[in-house]
Amino acid sequence: MAYKYAMFGLAFLLVSSIIGAGFATGAELLVFFGNAGLAPWVIALMVGGFLFALMAVTVALASRGFNPPKILFVPLYFAFFVVMTAGIAELLGVWGAVLSLGASVLVVIYGFDKLVRFNKYLIGLVLVVILVIAIPNLGASSLGERGISSVAWSTLLYAGMNTMLFPIINRAKKKLSGKEILGSCLMACMVLGFFVLVLLSSIDPNSTAQFPVLELSNSWFVMVAIFLCMFSSQFIALFNIDAEIEKKNGRPQVAPTRVWILAFICAMAFIIGSFGFSRVMGFVYPIVGMFMIAFLVCACVWHLIFPRIRRR
């Protein structure tokens, strides 16, 4: 029974890593699937299928001891940090973004890393909120003009963006076998596909709103849930950046140089985020997806294909 609980725990951890603030606002889905000419259930199946295929590749690489250096993902963490900063600025205004950046720096400096666990419970709350506000609006969406090839490419990029899972998979290897990890990945993809179906069936595919979900319900509770989700994603991204920089340079826990580096990162995120939430997300997320797909292809060639060729 213990391994079954571990499988469900891993599945929820994967879901909480994939479904974040961008997904909760609905803007992330419109970046990739806005104006799509396919039914939401078709897109949901494609998302689940492509993501599971890339997860299977990740598990195969991890089972062969592939553990990429985390410093490689620092630019991606910064990209997510910028997007969350832009979202908070859009939701709460300039001073709201400034305050959230300051709070994120305090969280990182004073080692409140246990707050990262808060994200798991927050994602559970966000999933409930999505169901509550989206289900009454099911069937309200309409088909757009984009064909299957365009949507398929967007789906692949979306799946690629959500495969920064090597640390999670490598930790799971200590408790679960490869087949059990794949089972957890399958459960996570099914959950994600379901919520993609629910959101795409309720929000307007041609919406130009920064937060399409707020068109379904703009209650204070929904806005608070979205803000908390954004803030959680923001300080987790900054925490990961700081952890890799500190590991590389070996500085003391609270060094003035470290504070200035964090302040510089926040200033850059604020400046770039001023271009707008949807605009920054629409530019950054597809690039992240392309990077991860190229990274997985190169890793597969080097760690899975070349060894077989050398043996021959």
C-alpha positions as CSV (number, residue, x, y, z in Angstrom):
1,M,0.0,0.0,0.0
2,A,2.9,2.4,0.7
3,Y,4.0,2.4,-2.9
4,K,0.5,3.3,-4.0
5,Y,0.4,6.3,-1.7
6,A,3.9,7.3,-3.0
7,M,2.6,7.0,-6.6
8,F,-0.4,9.3,-5.9
9,G,1.9,11.7,-4.0
10,L,4.3,11.9,-7.0
11,A,1.3,12.4,-9.4
12,F,0.1,15.3,-7.3
13,L,3.6,16.8,-7.1
14,L,3.8,16.6,-10.9
15,V,0.4,18.3,-11.2
16,S,1.4,21.0,-8.8
17,S,4.6,21.6,-10.8
18,I,2.7,21.9,-14.1
19,I,-0.4,23.8,-13.1
20,G,0.7,27.2,-11.8
21,A,-0.4,30.8,-11.9
22,G,-0.3,31.1,-15.7
23,F,-2.6,28.1,-16.0
24,A,-4.9,29.3,-13.3
25,T,-5.5,32.7,-15.0
26,G,-6.4,31.0,-18.3
27,A,-3.9,33.2,-20.1
28,E,-1.4,30.4,-20.5
29,L,-3.9,28.2,-22.4
30,L,-4.8,31.1,-24.7
31,V,-1.2,31.8,-25.5
32,F,-0.9,28.3,-26.9
33,F,-4.5,27.4,-27.9
34,G,-6.2,30.7,-28.6
35,N,-8.3,30.8,-31.7
36,A,-7.8,27.0,-32.1
37,G,-10.1,25.3,-34.7
38,L,-10.2,22.0,-32.7
39,A,-12.7,20.9,-30.1
40,P,-11.5,21.3,-26.5
41,W,-11.6,17.5,-25.9
42,V,-9.2,17.0,-28.9
43,I,-6.8,19.5,-27.5
44,A,-7.0,18.0,-24.1
45,L,-6.1,14.6,-25.5
46,M,-3.2,16.0,-27.5
47,V,-1.9,17.8,-24.4
48,G,-2.1,14.7,-22.3
49,G,-0.6,12.5,-25.0
50,F,2.4,14.8,-25.9
51,L,3.2,15.5,-22.3
52,F,3.1,11.8,-21.3
53,A,5.5,11.0,-24.2
54,L,8.0,13.7,-23.1
55,M,7.6,12.5,-19.5
56,A,8.4,9.0,-20.6
57,V,11.6,10.3,-22.3
58,T,12.5,12.1,-19.1
59,V,12.0,8.9,-17.0
60,A,14.1,6.9,-19.5
61,L,16.9,9.4,-19.3
62,A,16.7,9.5,-15.5
63,S,16.7,5.7,-15.2
64,R,20.1,5.8,-17.0
65,G,21.5,8.2,-14.5
66,F,21.1,11.4,-16.5
67,N,20.9,14.3,-14.1
68,P,21.4,17.6,-15.9
69,P,23.1,20.5,-13.9
70,K,20.4,22.7,-12.4
71,I,22.4,25.8,-13.3
72,L,21.3,25.1,-16.9
73,F,17.7,25.9,-15.9
74,V,18.5,29.2,-14.2
75,P,17.5,31.2,-17.3
76,L,14.2,29.3,-17.4
77,Y,13.6,30.1,-13.7
78,F,14.2,33.7,-14.5
79,A,11.8,33.6,-17.4
80,F,9.0,32.3,-15.0
81,F,10.0,34.9,-12.4
82,V,9.6,37.7,-15.0
83,V,6.2,36.3,-16.1
84,M,4.9,36.1,-12.5
85,T,6.2,39.6,-11.8
86,A,4.3,40.9,-14.9
87,G,1.2,39.1,-13.8
88,I,1.2,40.6,-10.3
89,A,1.8,44.1,-11.7
90,E,-1.2,43.6,-14.0
91,L,-3.3,42.4,-11.1
92,L,-2.3,44.7,-8.3
93,G,-0.5,47.6,-10.1
94,V,3.1,48.8,-10.0
95,W,3.4,49.1,-6.2
96,G,1.8,45.7,-5.7
97,A,4.6,44.2,-7.9
98,V,7.2,46.1,-6.0
99,L,5.9,44.8,-2.7
100,S,5.7,41.3,-3.9
101,L,9.3,41.4,-5.2
102,G,10.5,42.7,-1.8
103,A,8.5,39.9,-0.1
104,S,10.1,37.3,-2.4
105,V,13.6,38.6,-1.6
106,L,12.8,38.4,2.2
107,V,11.5,34.8,1.8
108,V,14.7,33.8,0.0
109,I,17.2,35.6,2.3
110,Y,15.7,34.4,5.6
111,G,15.4,30.8,4.5
112,F,11.6,30.4,4.5
113,D,12.1,27.5,2.2
114,K,9.3,25.6,4.0
115,L,6.9,28.0,2.4
116,V,7.6,26.0,-0.8
117,R,5.4,23.3,0.6
118,F,2.6,25.8,0.8
119,N,2.4,25.6,-3.0
120,K,1.0,22.1,-2.9
121,Y,-2.0,23.1,-0.8
122,L,-2.4,26.3,-2.9
123,I,-2.6,24.3,-6.1
124,G,-5.3,22.1,-4.6
125,L,-7.3,25.3,-3.8
126,V,-6.7,26.7,-7.3
127,L,-8.0,23.4,-8.9
128,V,-11.2,23.6,-6.8
129,V,-11.6,27.3,-7.7
130,I,-11.2,26.5,-11.4
131,L,-13.9,23.8,-11.2
132,V,-16.3,26.0,-9.3
133,I,-16.1,29.0,-11.7
134,A,-15.7,27.0,-15.0
135,I,-18.2,24.2,-14.8
136,P,-21.3,26.6,-14.9
137,N,-19.8,28.0,-18.1
138,L,-19.0,24.8,-19.9
139,G,-19.8,24.8,-23.6
140,A,-19.6,28.6,-23.8
141,S,-16.5,28.6,-26.0
142,S,-16.4,28.6,-29.8
143,L,-14.0,27.2,-32.4
144,G,-11.4,29.4,-34.0
145,E,-9.6,29.4,-37.3
146,R,-6.2,27.7,-36.5
147,G,-5.8,24.3,-38.1
148,I,-4.6,21.0,-36.7
149,S,-0.9,21.4,-37.6
150,S,-0.7,24.8,-35.9
151,V,-2.4,23.5,-32.8
152,A,-0.3,20.3,-32.7
153,W,2.9,22.4,-32.8
154,S,1.6,24.6,-30.0
155,T,0.6,21.5,-28.0
156,L,4.2,20.1,-28.4
157,L,5.6,23.4,-27.2
158,Y,3.2,23.5,-24.3
159,A,4.2,19.9,-23.3
160,G,7.9,20.8,-23.7
161,M,7.5,23.8,-21.4
162,N,6.2,21.5,-18.7
163,T,9.0,18.9,-18.7
164,M,11.5,20.6,-16.3
165,L,10.9,17.5,-14.1
166,F,14.4,15.9,-13.8
167,P,14.8,16.8,-10.0
168,I,11.4,15.4,-9.2
169,I,11.9,12.2,-11.2
170,N,15.4,11.6,-9.8
171,R,14.1,12.0,-6.2
172,A,11.2,9.6,-7.0
173,K,13.7,6.9,-8.1
174,K,14.6,6.3,-4.5
175,K,11.1,5.0,-3.6
176,L,9.5,3.9,-6.9
177,S,10.4,1.8,-9.9
178,G,10.4,3.1,-13.4
179,K,7.0,1.6,-14.2
180,E,5.5,3.1,-11.0
181,I,6.9,6.5,-11.9
182,L,5.4,6.2,-15.4
183,G,2.1,5.3,-13.8
184,S,2.3,8.5,-11.7
185,C,3.1,10.5,-14.9
186,L,0.1,9.0,-16.6
187,M,-2.2,10.0,-13.7
188,A,-0.7,13.6,-13.8
189,C,-1.3,13.9,-17.5
190,M,-4.9,12.7,-17.1
191,V,-5.5,15.3,-14.5
192,L,-3.9,18.0,-16.6
193,G,-5.9,17.0,-19.6
194,F,-9.1,17.1,-17.6
195,F,-8.5,20.7,-16.4
196,V,-7.4,21.8,-19.9
197,L,-10.7,20.5,-21.2
198,V,-12.7,22.3,-18.4
199,L,-10.9,25.6,-19.0
200,L,-10.9,25.6,-22.8
201,S,-14.6,24.6,-22.7
202,S,-15.5,27.7,-20.6
203,I,-13.3,30.6,-21.5
204,D,-13.5,32.6,-24.7
205,P,-10.8,31.4,-27.1
206,N,-10.6,34.9,-28.6
207,S,-10.4,36.8,-25.3
208,T,-8.0,39.7,-25.1
209,A,-8.2,39.9,-21.3
210,Q,-5.0,39.6,-19.3
211,F,-6.8,37.1,-17.0
212,P,-9.5,35.3,-18.9
213,V,-10.6,33.4,-15.8
214,L,-11.8,36.7,-14.2
215,E,-14.3,37.0,-17.1
216,L,-16.0,34.0,-15.6
217,S,-15.8,35.3,-12.0
218,N,-14.2,38.5,-10.7
219,S,-14.9,37.8,-7.1
220,W,-12.3,38.8,-4.5
221,F,-11.8,35.2,-3.6
222,V,-10.8,34.3,-7.1
223,M,-8.5,37.3,-7.3
224,V,-6.8,36.4,-4.0
225,A,-6.3,32.8,-5.1
226,I,-4.7,34.0,-8.4
227,F,-2.4,36.4,-6.5
228,L,-1.3,33.8,-4.0
229,C,-0.6,31.4,-6.8
230,M,1.5,34.0,-8.6
231,F,3.3,35.0,-5.5
232,S,4.1,31.4,-4.7
233,S,5.4,30.8,-8.2
234,Q,7.4,34.0,-8.0
235,F,9.3,33.3,-4.8
236,I,9.9,29.6,-5.7
237,A,11.5,30.7,-9.0
238,L,13.7,33.3,-7.2
239,F,14.6,30.7,-4.6
240,N,15.8,28.3,-7.3
241,I,17.8,31.0,-9.0
242,D,19.4,32.0,-5.7
243,A,20.1,28.4,-4.7
244,E,22.1,27.8,-7.9
245,I,24.0,31.1,-7.7
246,E,24.9,30.5,-4.1
247,K,26.0,26.9,-4.8
248,K,28.2,28.1,-7.6
249,N,29.9,30.9,-5.7
250,G,29.8,29.5,-2.2
251,R,28.9,32.7,-0.5
252,P,27.7,33.0,3.1
253,Q,24.0,32.8,3.9
254,V,23.3,36.5,4.1
255,A,26.1,38.3,2.2
256,P,25.7,41.9,1.0
257,T,26.7,40.8,-2.5
258,R,23.9,38.2,-2.5
259,V,21.3,40.9,-1.6
260,W,22.5,43.1,-4.4
261,I,22.3,40.2,-6.9
262,L,18.8,39.5,-5.8
263,A,17.9,43.2,-6.1
264,F,19.4,43.3,-9.6
265,I,17.4,40.2,-10.6
266,C,14.2,41.8,-9.3
267,A,14.9,45.1,-11.1
268,M,15.4,43.3,-14.4
269,A,12.2,41.2,-13.9
270,F,10.3,44.4,-13.1
271,I,11.6,46.2,-16.2
272,I,10.9,43.3,-18.6
273,G,7.6,42.6,-16.9
274,S,6.4,46.1,-17.6
275,F,5.7,45.0,-21.2
276,G,2.5,43.3,-19.9
277,F,1.6,39.9,-18.6
278,S,0.1,38.3,-21.8
279,R,2.8,39.8,-24.0
280,V,5.7,38.6,-21.9
281,M,4.1,35.2,-21.4
282,G,3.3,34.9,-25.2
283,F,7.0,35.6,-25.9
284,V,8.7,33.6,-23.1
285,Y,6.7,30.4,-22.8
286,P,7.0,29.2,-26.4
287,I,10.8,29.8,-26.2
288,V,11.0,27.8,-23.0
289,G,9.0,25.0,-24.8
290,M,11.4,25.0,-27.8
291,F,14.4,25.0,-25.5
292,M,13.2,22.0,-23.5
293,I,12.3,20.0,-26.6
294,A,15.7,20.7,-28.1
295,F,17.3,19.8,-24.8
296,L,15.5,16.4,-24.6
297,V,16.3,15.6,-28.2
298,C,20.0,16.2,-27.6
299,A,20.0,14.3,-24.3
300,C,18.3,11.3,-26.0
301,V,20.8,11.3,-28.9
302,W,23.7,11.5,-26.5
303,H,22.5,9.1,-23.7
304,L,20.2,6.7,-25.5
305,I,21.2,6.4,-29.1
306,F,25.0,7.0,-29.1
307,P,25.7,4.2,-26.6
308,R,23.9,1.7,-28.8
309,I,25.8,2.8,-31.8
310,R,29.1,2.5,-30.0
311,R,28.2,-1.0,-28.8
312,R,27.7,-2.1,-32.4
